[in-house]
Amino acid sequence: MQSEEIPTQQIIDKLRQTLEPRIGIAVPPLSGMEKSAIAFEEDEDIALLKTGFDIYNIPITSYQRRLGSAVIAVRKIVRKLLRPVLERQVIYNFANTRVVQTLSNQLQKLQENQRTLEKKIKLEFSNQSPEFTAKIQVQQEAITALQSEIEQIKAVQEQHTAMLEEIRAQLLDRSQ
Amino acid sequence: MTTLPICSIIIVNYNGFRQTKDCLKSLQKLAYPEQQLDLILIDNCSQDDSVKCLRELFPKVRIFVNSVNNFAKALNLGISQSTGKYIAFLNNDATLDSRWLESLVKLLETNPKVGAASGKLLFKDGRINSVGIQQLPNFYWQDVGFGEKDAGQYDRERTVEGLCWATVLFRRECLADVGEIDEDFVMYFEDVEFAKRCQKRGWEMVYSPAAIAHHEYRGSSRGSKLTEYFCNRNRFLYLAKHEPLQLVSAIHTSDFFTNKQYDLLFESIFVAIKKLLEYQKPEIVETVLSQLSEKLTVIYSRVKVDRILSRLQVVRGDRQMSIAIYDHGLHFIGGGQKYVATMASLLQNQFDITFIANKPVAISDLEAWYGLNLSECKIKVIPLQFYEKRGMQCIDSSMITDDLENPFDEIAKESKNYDIFVNANQLEKVQPLSPISVFFCHFPNTFRNRHFAVDDYTFMIANSQFTVKWLDKRWNLKPTFLLYPPVEMATAEVKKEKIILAVGQFEAGGTKKQIELIKAFHSLRGNYPEQLEGWRLVLVGSSVPRNPYLKTVQNLLKQDARAIELKVNADLDEVKSLYAKASIFWHGCGLGEVNPQRFEHFGMATVEAMQNRCVPIVFNGGGQPEIVENGRSGFLFNTVEELCQQSHQLIVNPDLLAEFQGLVEQRSQYFRVAHFEEKVKHFFEIIRQEYATIRLPNPADVAQMVDVDRDR
C-alpha cells in the first residue's frame, strides 16, 4: 500500500539530486531506461513478450510503389475499427506477460533457494563426515567381526554335520 | 603587564578534541595576563563529545555551539561574542609560542593603520607554513614561504597582501569597519576575500617574524581534497565579488575544469553568478553574464545554462516560482481537471501559475465549471497541429504510434519556460524540460512506448491505491505519494426522500453501467413491489450530442419508465439538490469488466454523495473500496444480485438507513479540500524552499563525497 504521508526527506533528497547533483547525496537510483535495460538481460522469449505484447501500437508500412499510401491508409482504418478488440488483446497479452514474468522470477528464486539448500546440505554433511566415517568404520568392523564369527560357526556346523553324518552311517551299519 | 588590552582568542572546533586540547593548553603558557584573555571556543556541530570534554577541562573558556558546520559563520559568531580590543583567530590545530600574542599586540598598538597582523607560522618539523599570502597569475592564492626551510629569509617585518588565518590577530575596529566574514565561503579563501576588503578600506596587514606559531599540516580538515574543493569553489566566489571581469577566463584554469569535474564547476559558477548579481553594477553584470553564458554553453547545454539565471531570479526574490499546468483536456469539464484547478487555486498566491491547454478555454470557464477563484492564474493555448489537422476535439495520445513524430514536443518546448512543469492529466508522451516536473497520474492508460517520457519526471503523484497498483504493473513506477482528489459537495441538509441516485457520465462505451442499474431497479421493484412503493431511481449525467449509449438507455426506459428518471446535462444546482434529497447512491462502474481502464480510478461522485448523507452501494472494484468501507460506510457489491439485496436491506430498515447516513457523512470528511490543501501546500512549499535556497556545502558532506570519489 502506498503511504498517504508526504515523504518530506525523500522529496528533499530528490530535489537536491536534481538541482545539485553531487553534494550530500547518495548515488542516484537507476533511471527508467537503465531499469528496462537491466530487465532485458533475461530470457529472449520473455523479452519478446515484453516488447511485443502491444499489437495495436505497431508501425504500418507498405512497400508497394503506387498503392503504398492507400494501403497504409486502409490498414490504419482497419486498425482503428478493430481498436476495441485489439485493446482487449493488448491487455490480455500484457497480463500474460506479467504472469510469465512473475512465474519466471519465482522459478528463478526457487532455483536459487534450491542451490543454496544444496550447498547447505553438502556443507553440513561435510562438517559431520568424520564422525559419520568413524561410525561407519566401527559398523564395518563389527560387521566383519560378525561375518568371521558366522564363518567360524558355519565351519563348526559343517564339522558337526559331518560328525552327525558319520554317526548316522555308523548307526546304520550297526543296525544292519 | 596589566596595561595590556583585553584580547579575545576565537578557536573553532569540529570533532577535534585532541587538537583543540593542545591548542588551549598552549594558550595557558602565553606571556599575557590571564585576566586580559577572553578565550572563546565555537563548536561547529561536532558529532563527538569534544564540547563536553573541553568544557570540563577548560572551564574558563567560553563555549558556543554554531547552528551549522560553517567555519566563516563560526568566526562571525565568535566575533559577536568577543569583548577584546584585539581579536585573534586561531586554528584548533595550531599552537602559539608564549610571546606570540604580546608581540603582535604591541605591533598593533603602535601602528593604528594596521588592521591585522600575524607572525611566522611553522610546521612541526620547523619548515615554513606561511609568512603571509599572495595571489598567483591564475587567480589562485598561495602561502608565502610554504614548505621552505626557515633560514632567516623571512626575518624582516613587512606589509603583505593577506594573512593566513590559522593564526592572526585583528584590530576590532578593522573587523567592524570591513564587515562580517562572508559565510558563503564556508571555509578556505574567506581570508583572501576579507584581505581584499581590508585593502579596499585602507587597512594594512603586517607580517611580524617575532611572533612564532606552529601548525599541524591540515590537522583540522580531512585532507587535501576537501581543501581543494573549497579553494576551487571559493576562487570563483572571490572573483565574482572582487575581479568580475576575470571570472570567465578563470574557468579554463580551474582545477574543476582540468579535472573534468564539470558538476562541481557548475555548482560553483552558479553561486558565483549569485555573488556577481549581488555585488556588481548592472553594466558589469551584463558584460560578464553574456561572456559566461557563451562559455558555459560550450560545456553544458543551453537549457542548463538558462536554468541557472532563471533559478537565480527566484533565489534573489526577483520573482515568484512559475508553474505550468498542462492538461490536454482542460477544455472539457472533468474530475481530473477539477483536481488540478483546485490545486492551482490553492497555490496561486505563492506561485505564478499558467495553465497550458490545447484547445480554447478561458480562466472564467474554469472558475464557472468548478466554482473556484483562479483570478491570479493565466492560460496559454498551444494548438497541436496533429489534432488540429484532423479536426479533433479530444487529444488522444494513443493515436501517436511509434512510427509517428511526437506532436507533444511543442509542449515539451514550452515547459522549458517554467520552474515547475505539471503534467496534470497523465499524458505520457510529454518530455519535461523544466528544472522540476510533476506527473499527476489518474491511471496509466497506455503502455510504455517509443515516446514514453514519464521516467524523466522529478515527481509522480497518484490519485488512488488502485492507480498506484497499476502504475507498478504497467509502467514499473512508484509514485512519490498518494493524493486523493478533493471533494466539496456538501449542501444544506434537507429531508431525505425515497430516491436512489446514480451520477455518472452517459459515456459512449457505457462504462458507468446505467443500463445495468435500470435493470437492477426493475428487478428490485419486481421482487419487492410493496416495499419499493414510492422509491425512484434518478440517473444523472452529462452526455455529448447524438450519444448512441444514451439513446439505448432512453429506448430501454420507453419499455418501462416507471419510477425512473433521466437527468441529462443537469446543472450543478439541480445535481446538488438531488444529492441532498437522495437516500441511496448507486454506482456500477467496473461491473462485469476486466479492463482496469473501465473501472472507477477513484470515484469522486461517490464521495459527493456521501458528503450529502447518501448511503453508497457501489461496485467493489477500482478506487471505490478505498472510499467505501463495506458494511461500515456503505456497501460494496460484486453482482447485480448483491446490489439488489443490499439496497433492499436498507430500504426495508429505515433505522439502519439513518444510521448509515451518519456514518457515510463522517467517512466522507476524509476527502474534503482541507486535507488536500494541506498536502498540496506542504509539497510545493518543500519544492519552493529547496529551489529558492542555495544550500551552502557542508564540509562533512563534502568530505564524504571526496571519500566516495577516492573509493571509485
Interface residues (C-beta under 8 A of the other chain):
Chain A: M1 Q2 S3 E4 E5 I6 P7 T8 Q10 I11 I12 K14 L15 R16 T18 L19 E20 P21 R22 I23 G24 V27 S31 G32 M33 K35 S36 A39 F53 D54 Y56 N57 I58 P59 I60 T61 E87 R88 V90 I91 F94 R98
Chain B: D263 L264 E267 R311 S398 T401 D402 D403 P435 I436 F447 R448 N449 V454 D455 D456 T458 F459 A462 Q465 V468 K473 R474 N476 L477 K478 P479 T480 F481 L482 Y484 V594 N595 P596 K679 H682 F683 I686 I687 E690 Y691 R695 P697 N698 D701 V702 Q704 M705 V708
